[in-house]
Amino acid sequence: MLKEDDRIAVAISGGKDSAVLLHILQQIEERFPESEIVPVTIDEGIHGYRDQALESARNLSTSLGLDLQVFSFKDLFGHTLDSIIASREGISLGACSYCGVFRRRALNVAAERLGADVIATGHNMDDEAQTVLMNVLRGDSSRLARTNVKRNRSIEGLVPRVKPIMVLSERDIVAYSHVLDLPYHDVPCPYATEAYRNDVRHFLNEMEHKRPGTLITLLRSGEAISDAFQKISTGGTMGYCERCGSPSPSKVCKVCELLDKMEN
């Protein structure tokens, strides 16, 4: 996932997963003096919630001797998530749909501006298994094909992403953070109640309880499907957005599409 001289942008939300990720990476990278860690937080613009999370992210970064870099939806896209949701009358998409699309773009822009070689995110095993099942239930084969794409298969124009703790369960991460007393923000996002992921999470938690090993099996299945897609692909489906020039499987990328909807 990482090279000895990487400049690593570590996506920090202020939550427990990214806190554990940053703590572990800091310990590892101390053995590689040519590498550098740069913690990055994306401020979506969620009143009250993000302010507290930012404070936790800053406290953690400072405790590790690192300088947190903050990029916001407002600066990058001209809107906060709160303002997007407040003005979305007649639009069926939920807050998480907007947030996910804009966060992915914001992280890529942040990593490019910081000169990062790679982006490390704090997705855990529970997160990844949920994503695989959500893509199956939605019939989204293109997203399945992009599940945990290896660094050497990254798309030009996108900073490679790695997930160093994706085989750690959420339960283990909670235990790690508590034992080390890491500062993190554990209040759920106010928009999380409408997330499709919640239903999938509840189902998988029940399955993992009844059939231990369900999560890791589902995670590995997603990776196998992605590898199979890559082997049979004859050139891929990724092109570039005709509006902004970012990598996109369609003529107009999802970010530009959502921005158009908000303006019209």
N, C-alpha and C positions, 0 to 999 in steps of 0.2 A: 504493500500500500504506500509506503513512504521510502524516500531515498535519503542518504546521509546528509545531503546539502540542501534539502527542501526548505522553502519558506512556506510554512503551513498556516493557512487561515483556518482558525478553529471557530466554528459557529457556536456562539454562546447565547442561550435564550434567558439564562437566569435560573433555569430549572435544574433538577437533580441529575438528569442524564448528561447534559453538557458540562455540569460541574465535575462529575466523575471523569468524563472524557478529558477535560482540560487538565485535571490533576494527574491523571495517568500519563498523558502525553508529555507533560512537563517533566515528570520523573524520567521517562524514556529518553527524551531529547537532550537532557543534561549530559548524556553520554556521547552526544554527537554535536560537538561545538560548531560545526559548519551549518547546522540547521537553525531555523528560527521559528518561533511560534508567535502568531499574531491573533489574539482573540477578537472576534467580530460579533457585534450584536445588530440585528435588524429591528429598528423601532417602527412597528406597524402603525402606531398612533391609536392605541386603545387606552382611553382615559382611565387613570387610576391603576389599572392592571400592569401596563408596561412600565410605568414609573417605578413601581416596586421591584419588578423583575430586573430593570436596569441597575438599580441599586445593588441587588444581589450579585449581578454579573460584574459590576465594578469592584465590589468588595472581594470577590473571589480572585479576580485578575490582579488586584493590588497585593493580595496576600501571597501571590505566587511571583511577584515582581514583574508583572506584565502590564502593558498599556492597552486598555480596551479601546477598540475603534467602533464607532456607532454610525450607522447609515439608516436613513429614515425613508418610509414610503413617501412622505410629504416632499422631501428634497428630490427624490428620484422620479416620482410619478405625478407630483402635484396634488396628491390626495392622501389623507390619512384613511385607515380602515374604517374608523368611526364615521367619517364624512361620506365614504362610499356607501356604507350600510344605511345611513340616514337618508340618502337620496336615491335608493334603489327601488322605488315604487314600481310595481309592475314587472320587476325582474325576479325570476324564480331562483336564481343561484343563491346559495347560502354564503355566509361570511367566510367560511373555511375555503370555499372554492376560489374566492378572490384572493384571500390571504396566501393560500398555497402557491398560486401562480405568481403573484408579485414577490413573495419571499424568495422563491427559486431564482427569479431574475435579479433581485436585489443582492443576493449572495454572490451571484456570478459577477455582477458589476463591482461589488466591493472587493472581491478577490482580484479582479483585473487591475483595479486602481491601486491596490496594495502590492501588486507584483507577486502575488502568491503562485506557487507551483501547483498547489493542491488545496482542496477544501475538505476539512474533516468535520463530520456532523455526528451528533450524539444519538443517532437512532439505535434503539436496542432491539433485542430479539422479538419482543412483543410487538413493537412498532412495525417491524419488517414483515412478520407473519400476517399482521392485520392488512398491510398494504397489498400483499400478494393476493389474499382472499378477496379484498375489495375489487381489485382489478379483474379477478375471475368472475365475480358476481356482476360486474358492470360490462363484461365482455370486452374489456379494453386490452386487446392483444398487443397494441403498440407499446403500452406502458409495461406490460409483462415482459416484452422483449428488451426493455431498458432496465429491468430489475438488476440492481447491483452490477452494472457493467464494469468490468475490470479497467484499471487505470490505462492500460496500454490499448484499450479499445475506445477511449474517450473521443468525443466529437470535436472537431476543430471549431473554435469559437466558444467552447464551454470549458471552464477550468475543471480538471478532473476532480471527482468527489470520492472520498473514502469514508467508510463507517467502521472505525476500529473496535467499537464495542457492540457490534450488531449480534454477536452470539452470546451476550450476557443478558440474562432475564431482568425484567424490571424489578423483581423482588431482590435479586442480588445487588442491583445498583442502589436500591434504597438502603440495604444493609451497609454497603460500602460508604455511602455518604453519611450515614448516621455514626458509624464507627469513627470516622475521621472528622466528624462535626463540620462538614463543608457547608459554607453559606449558600443557600439556594432558596428560590421562591416556589412555594408549593401550592399556591392558590390557582385553581383552574381558570382558564381563559373564560370571560363572560359569554363568549360566542360558542363555546365548546358544546353546549347542550343541544345544538341543532346539527352537530356533526354526524354524518353517516358512519364514521369510524366507531362511534360509541356502541352502536348495535353489534358491529363486528367484534369489538373488544369483549363485550359481555359474552357473546357466543364462544369465542376462543378461550376465554378464561374458564368457562364451564367445561369445555372439551379438554383443556390442559389438566384440569382437576380430575376428570374422569379417566382420561387417557394421557398420562404423562408422556411428553415427547412430541405432542402434536405441534407445538410452535416451531421447534427446530426442524421437524420434518417438512412443514409447510414452507419454511424459509429455504431449505435446500431444494425443494421442488420448484420454487420460483427461480432459483439460480439455474437449475437444470433446463427449465423452459427457455430462459434467456439465452443460454448457451446454444440450445437447439435452434432458436430463431437465427442467431448469428451465423451458424454453420450453413443454413439453407438460404440465407439472404444473398441476393445477387446485386449488391451495390447499395442496399439500404434505402430508407425512405426519408432520410433527413435532408432537408434543403435549407433555404434561408428566407426569412421573412422579407417580403418586398417593401415593407414599410420601414422597419428599423434595422434590418440586416442581421438579426440574431438567428442562430440555428433554429429551425422549425420544421416539423413534418408537413405543414401546410403552407399555402402562399402567404397567409397572414398569421403571425404567431398569436398565442393565447393572450399575451399581455396587451398587444395592440387591439385585439378583438374586444377585450373587456374595456379598455380605455375608450374605444369607439362607442360602445354601448352606453357608457356613462355620459358621454358628450351629446349623444343623440336623444 
